Amino acid sequence: MDKSVLKLYKSILRAGNQFKDYNFREYVIRRAKQDFRELKINPDLKNQVMDKYTKELEVVRRQTIVQNLYYQSNSILEQKQCTV
């Protein structure tokens, strides 16, 4: 992969990690890893993936701001100790 692809990949992961909510965060990261892994196997998809994730990056950045404004509390998966 060339530098522009890696830069976009790292930017998507960084933006995805900004979500406070576990589900949003893991979804963005999982999708990016899956698509970029597929790109590694099939380099012909480079333009398609680059276009898609250039747009997705802006969407993810906007959504992190909106979602974090209304974030209430950690999900049960993120809580360190569960009391029974």
KEMIVEX-262756 format. One record per atom (N, C-alpha, C): residue number from 1; residue in three letters; x, y, z. Coordinates in nm, 4 decimals. Layout:
residues N
<atom midren="NUM" setor="ALA" u="X" v="Y" w="Z"/>
...
end
This chain:
residues 84
<atom midren="1" setor="MET" u="0.0852" v="-0.1189" w="0.0000"/>
<atom midren="1" setor="MET" u="0.0000" v="0.0000" w="0.0000"/>
<atom midren="1" setor="MET" u="0.0889" v="0.1240" w="0.0000"/>
<atom midren="2" setor="ASP" u="0.0424" v="0.2263" w="-0.0672"/>
<atom midren="2" setor="ASP" u="0.1220" v="0.3477" w="-0.0709"/>
<atom midren="2" setor="ASP" u="0.0879" v="0.4394" w="0.0466"/>
<atom midren="3" setor="LYS" u="0.1613" v="0.5489" w="0.0566"/>
<atom midren="3" setor="LYS" u="0.1500" v="0.6374" w="0.1723"/>
<atom midren="3" setor="LYS" u="0.0122" v="0.7010" w="0.1857"/>
<atom midren="4" setor="SER" u="-0.0493" v="0.7372" w="0.0748"/>
<atom midren="4" setor="SER" u="-0.1804" v="0.8024" w="0.0824"/>
<atom midren="4" setor="SER" u="-0.2864" v="0.7078" w="0.1382"/>
<atom midren="5" setor="VAL" u="-0.2772" v="0.5805" w="0.1030"/>
<atom midren="5" setor="VAL" u="-0.3723" v="0.4812" w="0.1539"/>
<atom midren="5" setor="VAL" u="-0.3512" v="0.4613" w="0.3033"/>
<atom midren="6" setor="LEU" u="-0.2252" v="0.4478" w="0.3446"/>
<atom midren="6" setor="LEU" u="-0.1958" v="0.4296" w="0.4869"/>
<atom midren="6" setor="LEU" u="-0.2370" v="0.5514" w="0.5689"/>
<atom midren="7" setor="LYS" u="-0.2156" v="0.6689" w="0.5129"/>
<atom midren="7" setor="LYS" u="-0.2535" v="0.7922" w="0.5831"/>
<atom midren="7" setor="LYS" u="-0.4052" v="0.7974" w="0.6033"/>
<atom midren="8" setor="LEU" u="-0.4798" v="0.7625" w="0.5002"/>
<atom midren="8" setor="LEU" u="-0.6256" v="0.7609" w="0.5103"/>
<atom midren="8" setor="LEU" u="-0.6716" v="0.6557" w="0.6108"/>
<atom midren="9" setor="TYR" u="-0.6102" v="0.5390" w="0.6071"/>
<atom midren="9" setor="TYR" u="-0.6436" v="0.4302" w="0.6996"/>
<atom midren="9" setor="TYR" u="-0.6208" v="0.4735" w="0.8446"/>
<atom midren="10" setor="LYS" u="-0.5067" v="0.5333" w="0.8713"/>
<atom midren="10" setor="LYS" u="-0.4764" v="0.5793" w="1.0072"/>
<atom midren="10" setor="LYS" u="-0.5716" v="0.6907" w="1.0497"/>
<atom midren="11" setor="SER" u="-0.6081" v="0.7770" w="0.9571"/>
<atom midren="11" setor="SER" u="-0.7018" v="0.8853" w="0.9888"/>
<atom midren="11" setor="SER" u="-0.8391" v="0.8308" w="1.0254"/>
<atom midren="12" setor="ILE" u="-0.8844" v="0.7298" w="0.9523"/>
<atom midren="12" setor="ILE" u="-1.0138" v="0.6671" w="0.9829"/>
<atom midren="12" setor="ILE" u="-1.0095" v="0.6022" w="1.1201"/>
<atom midren="13" setor="LEU" u="-0.9026" v="0.5293" w="1.1493"/>
<atom midren="13" setor="LEU" u="-0.8908" v="0.4642" w="1.2801"/>
<atom midren="13" setor="LEU" u="-0.8857" v="0.5673" w="1.3921"/>
<atom midren="14" setor="ARG" u="-0.8116" v="0.6745" w="1.3710"/>
<atom midren="14" setor="ARG" u="-0.8019" v="0.7803" w="1.4714"/>
<atom midren="14" setor="ARG" u="-0.9379" v="0.8458" w="1.4948"/>
<atom midren="15" setor="ALA" u="-1.0085" v="0.8736" w="1.3866"/>
<atom midren="15" setor="ALA" u="-1.1412" v="0.9352" w="1.3984"/>
<atom midren="15" setor="ALA" u="-1.2388" v="0.8392" w="1.4658"/>
<atom midren="16" setor="GLY" u="-1.2319" v="0.7123" w="1.4326"/>
<atom midren="16" setor="GLY" u="-1.3191" v="0.6127" w="1.4949"/>
<atom midren="16" setor="GLY" u="-1.2942" v="0.5993" w="1.6432"/>
<atom midren="17" setor="ASN" u="-1.1692" v="0.6129" w="1.6839"/>
<atom midren="17" setor="ASN" u="-1.1353" v="0.6028" w="1.8260"/>
<atom midren="17" setor="ASN" u="-1.1845" v="0.7221" w="1.9070"/>
<atom midren="18" setor="GLN" u="-1.2292" v="0.8265" w="1.8412"/>
<atom midren="18" setor="GLN" u="-1.2803" v="0.9440" w="1.9114"/>
<atom midren="18" setor="GLN" u="-1.4210" v="0.9234" w="1.9673"/>
<atom midren="19" setor="PHE" u="-1.4915" v="0.8220" w="1.9175"/>
<atom midren="19" setor="PHE" u="-1.6250" v="0.7940" w="1.9697"/>
<atom midren="19" setor="PHE" u="-1.6152" v="0.7484" w="2.1140"/>
<atom midren="20" setor="LYS" u="-1.7003" v="0.8018" w="2.1990"/>
<atom midren="20" setor="LYS" u="-1.7056" v="0.7562" w="2.3375"/>
<atom midren="20" setor="LYS" u="-1.7833" v="0.6259" w="2.3484"/>
<atom midren="21" setor="ASP" u="-1.8799" v="0.6073" w="2.2617"/>
<atom midren="21" setor="ASP" u="-1.9632" v="0.4874" w="2.2656"/>
<atom midren="21" setor="ASP" u="-1.8902" v="0.3687" w="2.2032"/>
<atom midren="22" setor="TYR" u="-1.8869" v="0.2598" w="2.2751"/>
<atom midren="22" setor="TYR" u="-1.8175" v="0.1379" w="2.2334"/>
<atom midren="22" setor="TYR" u="-1.8672" v="0.0877" w="2.0981"/>
<atom midren="23" setor="ASN" u="-1.9982" v="0.0822" w="2.0798"/>
<atom midren="23" setor="ASN" u="-2.0555" v="0.0251" w="1.9579"/>
<atom midren="23" setor="ASN" u="-2.0192" v="0.1053" w="1.8334"/>
<atom midren="24" setor="PHE" u="-2.0302" v="0.2365" w="1.8409"/>
<atom midren="24" setor="PHE" u="-1.9924" v="0.3211" w="1.7275"/>
<atom midren="24" setor="PHE" u="-1.8435" v="0.3047" w="1.6970"/>
<atom midren="25" setor="ARG" u="-1.7633" v="0.3125" w="1.8026"/>
<atom midren="25" setor="ARG" u="-1.6181" v="0.3049" w="1.7875"/>
<atom midren="25" setor="ARG" u="-1.5753" v="0.1736" w="1.7210"/>
<atom midren="26" setor="GLU" u="-1.6251" v="0.0634" w="1.7730"/>
<atom midren="26" setor="GLU" u="-1.5856" v="-0.0669" w="1.7199"/>
<atom midren="26" setor="GLU" u="-1.6387" v="-0.0899" w="1.5785"/>
<atom midren="27" setor="TYR" u="-1.7559" v="-0.0365" w="1.5488"/>
<atom midren="27" setor="TYR" u="-1.8117" v="-0.0518" w="1.4145"/>
<atom midren="27" setor="TYR" u="-1.7228" v="0.0163" w="1.3101"/>
<atom midren="28" setor="VAL" u="-1.6853" v="0.1399" w="1.3366"/>
<atom midren="28" setor="VAL" u="-1.6030" v="0.2153" w="1.2412"/>
<atom midren="28" setor="VAL" u="-1.4680" v="0.1468" w="1.2223"/>
<atom midren="29" setor="ILE" u="-1.4077" v="0.1057" w="1.3308"/>
<atom midren="29" setor="ILE" u="-1.2766" v="0.0411" w="1.3238"/>
<atom midren="29" setor="ILE" u="-1.2856" v="-0.0927" w="1.2504"/>
<atom midren="30" setor="ARG" u="-1.3876" v="-0.1711" w="1.2823"/>
<atom midren="30" setor="ARG" u="-1.4042" v="-0.3023" w="1.2186"/>
<atom midren="30" setor="ARG" u="-1.4251" v="-0.2890" w="1.0677"/>
<atom midren="31" setor="ARG" u="-1.5112" v="-0.1946" w="1.0274"/>
<atom midren="31" setor="ARG" u="-1.5375" v="-0.1751" w="0.8839"/>
<atom midren="31" setor="ARG" u="-1.4129" v="-0.1289" w="0.8102"/>
<atom midren="32" setor="ALA" u="-1.3382" v="-0.0364" w="0.8699"/>
<atom midren="32" setor="ALA" u="-1.2169" v="0.0134" w="0.8048"/>
<atom midren="32" setor="ALA" u="-1.1147" v="-0.0985" w="0.7892"/>
<atom midren="33" setor="LYS" u="-1.0943" v="-0.1740" w="0.8946"/>
<atom midren="33" setor="LYS" u="-0.9976" v="-0.2846" w="0.8862"/>
<atom midren="33" setor="LYS" u="-1.0387" v="-0.3852" w="0.7798"/>
<atom midren="34" setor="GLN" u="-1.1663" v="-0.4161" w="0.7763"/>
<atom midren="34" setor="GLN" u="-1.2168" v="-0.5134" w="0.6790"/>
<atom midren="34" setor="GLN" u="-1.1952" v="-0.4640" w="0.5357"/>
<atom midren="35" setor="ASP" u="-1.2318" v="-0.3404" w="0.5081"/>
<atom midren="35" setor="ASP" u="-1.2194" v="-0.2874" w="0.3721"/>
<atom midren="35" setor="ASP" u="-1.0738" v="-0.2696" w="0.3293"/>
<atom midren="36" setor="PHE" u="-0.9892" v="-0.2231" w="0.4203"/>
<atom midren="36" setor="PHE" u="-0.8497" v="-0.2041" w="0.3838"/>
<atom midren="36" setor="PHE" u="-0.7760" v="-0.3372" w="0.3731"/>
<atom midren="37" setor="ARG" u="-0.8193" v="-0.4379" w="0.4478"/>
<atom midren="37" setor="ARG" u="-0.7631" v="-0.5722" w="0.4331"/>
<atom midren="37" setor="ARG" u="-0.7981" v="-0.6276" w="0.2950"/>
<atom midren="38" setor="GLU" u="-0.9204" v="-0.6018" w="0.2527"/>
<atom midren="38" setor="GLU" u="-0.9637" v="-0.6448" w="0.1195"/>
<atom midren="38" setor="GLU" u="-0.8842" v="-0.5716" w="0.0107"/>
<atom midren="39" setor="LEU" u="-0.8529" v="-0.4464" w="0.0357"/>
<atom midren="39" setor="LEU" u="-0.7728" v="-0.3684" w="-0.0587"/>
<atom midren="39" setor="LEU" u="-0.6329" v="-0.4277" w="-0.0735"/>
<atom midren="40" setor="LYS" u="-0.5800" v="-0.4781" w="0.0361"/>
<atom midren="40" setor="LYS" u="-0.4477" v="-0.5410" w="0.0324"/>
<atom midren="40" setor="LYS" u="-0.4484" v="-0.6636" w="-0.0595"/>
<atom midren="41" setor="ILE" u="-0.5586" v="-0.7383" w="-0.0560"/>
<atom midren="41" setor="ILE" u="-0.5722" v="-0.8587" w="-0.1382"/>
<atom midren="41" setor="ILE" u="-0.5983" v="-0.8221" w="-0.2843"/>
<atom midren="42" setor="ASN" u="-0.6818" v="-0.7205" w="-0.3055"/>
<atom midren="42" setor="ASN" u="-0.7216" v="-0.6816" w="-0.4408"/>
<atom midren="42" setor="ASN" u="-0.6886" v="-0.5335" w="-0.4645"/>
<atom midren="43" setor="PRO" u="-0.5666" v="-0.5013" w="-0.5071"/>
<atom midren="43" setor="PRO" u="-0.5246" v="-0.3622" w="-0.5262"/>
<atom midren="43" setor="PRO" u="-0.6048" v="-0.2852" w="-0.6316"/>
<atom midren="44" setor="ASP" u="-0.6813" v="-0.3554" w="-0.7143"/>
<atom midren="44" setor="ASP" u="-0.7615" v="-0.2880" w="-0.8162"/>
<atom midren="44" setor="ASP" u="-0.8720" v="-0.2024" w="-0.7546"/>
<atom midren="45" setor="LEU" u="-0.9040" v="-0.2278" w="-0.6293"/>
<atom midren="45" setor="LEU" u="-1.0100" v="-0.1533" w="-0.5614"/>
<atom midren="45" setor="LEU" u="-0.9611" v="-0.0223" w="-0.5008"/>
<atom midren="46" setor="LYS" u="-0.8358" v="0.0136" w="-0.5239"/>
<atom midren="46" setor="LYS" u="-0.7767" v="0.1297" w="-0.4570"/>
<atom midren="46" setor="LYS" u="-0.8587" v="0.2571" w="-0.4751"/>
<atom midren="47" setor="ASN" u="-0.8917" v="0.2921" w="-0.5981"/>
<atom midren="47" setor="ASN" u="-0.9661" v="0.4163" w="-0.6226"/>
<atom midren="47" setor="ASN" u="-1.1027" v="0.4134" w="-0.5561"/>
<atom midren="48" setor="GLN" u="-1.1669" v="0.2994" w="-0.5624"/>
<atom midren="48" setor="GLN" u="-1.2990" v="0.2838" w="-0.5017"/>
<atom midren="48" setor="GLN" u="-1.2926" v="0.3031" w="-0.3498"/>
<atom midren="49" setor="VAL" u="-1.1976" v="0.2370" w="-0.2863"/>
<atom midren="49" setor="VAL" u="-1.1830" v="0.2454" w="-0.1408"/>
<atom midren="49" setor="VAL" u="-1.1392" v="0.3854" w="-0.0988"/>
<atom midren="50" setor="MET" u="-1.0481" v="0.4450" w="-0.1734"/>
<atom midren="50" setor="MET" u="-1.0017" v="0.5803" w="-0.1407"/>
<atom midren="50" setor="MET" u="-1.1163" v="0.6806" w="-0.1484"/>
<atom midren="51" setor="ASP" u="-1.1974" v="0.6734" w="-0.2529"/>
<atom midren="51" setor="ASP" u="-1.3119" v="0.7638" w="-0.2655"/>
<atom midren="51" setor="ASP" u="-1.4103" v="0.7435" w="-0.1515"/>
<atom midren="52" setor="LYS" u="-1.4409" v="0.6173" w="-0.1241"/>
<atom midren="52" setor="LYS" u="-1.5375" v="0.5853" w="-0.0186"/>
<atom midren="52" setor="LYS" u="-1.4901" v="0.6380" w="0.1165"/>
<atom midren="53" setor="TYR" u="-1.3661" v="0.6111" w="0.1533"/>
<atom midren="53" setor="TYR" u="-1.3191" v="0.6475" w="0.2860"/>
<atom midren="53" setor="TYR" u="-1.2788" v="0.7937" w="0.2989"/>
<atom midren="54" setor="THR" u="-1.2551" v="0.8612" w="0.1882"/>
<atom midren="54" setor="THR" u="-1.2355" v="1.0056" w="0.1956"/>
<atom midren="54" setor="THR" u="-1.3666" v="1.0711" w="0.2396"/>
<atom midren="55" setor="LYS" u="-1.4773" v="1.0242" w="0.1835"/>
<atom midren="55" setor="LYS" u="-1.6095" v="1.0739" w="0.2232"/>
<atom midren="55" setor="LYS" u="-1.6451" v="1.0262" w="0.3638"/>
<atom midren="56" setor="GLU" u="-1.6169" v="0.8994" w="0.3920"/>
<atom midren="56" setor="GLU" u="-1.6482" v="0.8417" w="0.5230"/>
<atom midren="56" setor="GLU" u="-1.5745" v="0.9133" w="0.6354"/>
<atom midren="57" setor="LEU" u="-1.4528" v="0.9564" w="0.6099"/>
<atom midren="57" setor="LEU" u="-1.3745" v="1.0252" w="0.7122"/>
<atom midren="57" setor="LEU" u="-1.4457" v="1.1509" w="0.7590"/>
<atom midren="58" setor="GLU" u="-1.4982" v="1.2283" w="0.6660"/>
<atom midren="58" setor="GLU" u="-1.5716" v="1.3493" w="0.7028"/>
<atom midren="58" setor="GLU" u="-1.6991" v="1.3154" w="0.7797"/>
<atom midren="59" setor="VAL" u="-1.7675" v="1.2116" w="0.7382"/>
<atom midren="59" setor="VAL" u="-1.8899" v="1.1688" w="0.8075"/>
<atom midren="59" setor="VAL" u="-1.8573" v="1.1252" w="0.9496"/>
<atom midren="60" setor="VAL" u="-1.7534" v="1.0459" w="0.9647"/>
<atom midren="60" setor="VAL" u="-1.7149" v="0.9964" w="1.0973"/>
<atom midren="60" setor="VAL" u="-1.6756" v="1.1126" w="1.1874"/>
<atom midren="61" setor="ARG" u="-1.6024" v="1.2080" w="1.1350"/>
<atom midren="61" setor="ARG" u="-1.5631" v="1.3245" w="1.2160"/>
<atom midren="61" setor="ARG" u="-1.6855" v="1.4029" w="1.2632"/>
<atom midren="62" setor="ARG" u="-1.7818" v="1.4239" w="1.1737"/>
<atom midren="62" setor="ARG" u="-1.9043" v="1.4951" w="1.2130"/>
<atom midren="62" setor="ARG" u="-1.9828" v="1.4153" w="1.3162"/>
<atom midren="63" setor="GLN" u="-1.9948" v="1.2853" w="1.2923"/>
<atom midren="63" setor="GLN" u="-2.0730" v="1.2010" w="1.3823"/>
<atom midren="63" setor="GLN" u="-2.0101" v="1.1896" w="1.5206"/>
<atom midren="64" setor="THR" u="-1.8782" v="1.1927" w="1.5293"/>
<atom midren="64" setor="THR" u="-1.8157" v="1.1867" w="1.6618"/>
<atom midren="64" setor="THR" u="-1.8531" v="1.3098" w="1.7427"/>
<atom midren="65" setor="ILE" u="-1.8565" v="1.4233" w="1.6780"/>
<atom midren="65" setor="ILE" u="-1.8934" v="1.5462" w="1.7488"/>
<atom midren="65" setor="ILE" u="-2.0369" v="1.5373" w="1.7983"/>
<atom midren="66" setor="VAL" u="-2.1282" v="1.4999" w="1.7104"/>
<atom midren="66" setor="VAL" u="-2.2699" v="1.4923" w="1.7465"/>
<atom midren="66" setor="VAL" u="-2.2940" v="1.3853" w="1.8526"/>
<atom midren="67" setor="GLN" u="-2.2388" v="1.2666" w="1.8317"/>
<atom midren="67" setor="GLN" u="-2.2620" v="1.1561" w="1.9251"/>
<atom midren="67" setor="GLN" u="-2.2018" v="1.1867" w="2.0613"/>
<atom midren="68" setor="ASN" u="-2.0853" v="1.2467" w="2.0652"/>
<atom midren="68" setor="ASN" u="-2.0213" v="1.2769" w="2.1928"/>
<atom midren="68" setor="ASN" u="-2.0934" v="1.3880" w="2.2683"/>
<atom midren="69" setor="LEU" u="-2.1667" v="1.4736" w="2.1976"/>
<atom midren="69" setor="LEU" u="-2.2460" v="1.5763" w="2.2657"/>
<atom midren="69" setor="LEU" u="-2.3573" v="1.5144" w="2.3493"/>
<atom midren="70" setor="TYR" u="-2.4131" v="1.4052" w="2.3016"/>
<atom midren="70" setor="TYR" u="-2.5275" v="1.3430" w="2.3671"/>
<atom midren="70" setor="TYR" u="-2.4930" v="1.2130" w="2.4381"/>
<atom midren="71" setor="TYR" u="-2.3657" v="1.1864" w="2.4552"/>
<atom midren="71" setor="TYR" u="-2.3212" v="1.0630" w="2.5200"/>
<atom midren="71" setor="TYR" u="-2.3590" v="1.0673" w="2.6676"/>
<atom midren="72" setor="GLN" u="-2.4150" v="0.9582" w="2.7188"/>
<atom midren="72" setor="GLN" u="-2.4627" v="0.9576" w="2.8569"/>
<atom midren="72" setor="GLN" u="-2.3720" v="0.8802" w="2.9518"/>
<atom midren="73" setor="SER" u="-2.3449" v="0.7547" w="2.9226"/>
<atom midren="73" setor="SER" u="-2.2613" v="0.6761" w="3.0132"/>
<atom midren="73" setor="SER" u="-2.1998" v="0.5586" w="2.9387"/>
<atom midren="74" setor="ASN" u="-2.1064" v="0.4943" w="3.0046"/>
<atom midren="74" setor="ASN" u="-2.0420" v="0.3771" w="2.9453"/>
<atom midren="74" setor="ASN" u="-2.1406" v="0.2625" w="2.9335"/>
<atom midren="75" setor="SER" u="-2.1231" v="0.1826" w="2.8296"/>
<atom midren="75" setor="SER" u="-2.2056" v="0.0629" w="2.8157"/>
<atom midren="75" setor="SER" u="-2.1554" v="-0.0419" w="2.9136"/>
<atom midren="76" setor="ILE" u="-2.2309" v="-0.1468" w="2.9295"/>
<atom midren="76" setor="ILE" u="-2.1929" v="-0.2513" w="3.0240"/>
<atom midren="76" setor="ILE" u="-2.0620" v="-0.3184" w="2.9833"/>
<atom midren="77" setor="LEU" u="-2.0311" v="-0.3187" w="2.8538"/>
<atom midren="77" setor="LEU" u="-1.9057" v="-0.3774" w="2.8069"/>
<atom midren="77" setor="LEU" u="-1.7846" v="-0.2951" w="2.8484"/>
<atom midren="78" setor="GLU" u="-1.8048" v="-0.1656" w="2.8682"/>
<atom midren="78" setor="GLU" u="-1.6939" v="-0.0776" w="2.9027"/>
<atom midren="78" setor="GLU" u="-1.6743" v="-0.0621" w="3.0529"/>
<atom midren="79" setor="GLN" u="-1.7710" v="-0.1014" w="3.1307"/>
<atom midren="79" setor="GLN" u="-1.7593" v="-0.0867" w="3.2750"/>
<atom midren="79" setor="GLN" u="-1.6559" v="-0.1839" w="3.3285"/>
<atom midren="80" setor="LYS" u="-1.5719" v="-0.1346" w="3.4173"/>
<atom midren="80" setor="LYS" u="-1.4612" v="-0.2157" w="3.4680"/>
<atom midren="80" setor="LYS" u="-1.5090" v="-0.3255" w="3.5616"/>
<atom midren="81" setor="GLN" u="-1.6030" v="-0.2934" w="3.6489"/>
<atom midren="81" setor="GLN" u="-1.6508" v="-0.3925" w="3.7446"/>
<atom midren="81" setor="GLN" u="-1.8017" v="-0.4012" w="3.7363"/>
<atom midren="82" setor="CYS" u="-1.8498" v="-0.5222" w="3.7285"/>
<atom midren="82" setor="CYS" u="-1.9936" v="-0.5451" w="3.7293"/>
<atom midren="82" setor="CYS" u="-2.0319" v="-0.5971" w="3.8670"/>
<atom midren="83" setor="THR" u="-2.1358" v="-0.5413" w="3.9234"/>
<atom midren="83" setor="THR" u="-2.1832" v="-0.5905" w="4.0529"/>
<atom midren="83" setor="THR" u="-2.3040" v="-0.6777" w="4.0303"/>
<atom midren="84" setor="VAL" u="-2.3064" v="-0.7888" w="4.0976"/>
<atom midren="84" setor="VAL" u="-2.4170" v="-0.8837" w="4.0821"/>
<atom midren="84" setor="VAL" u="-2.4972" v="-0.8873" w="4.2088"/>
end
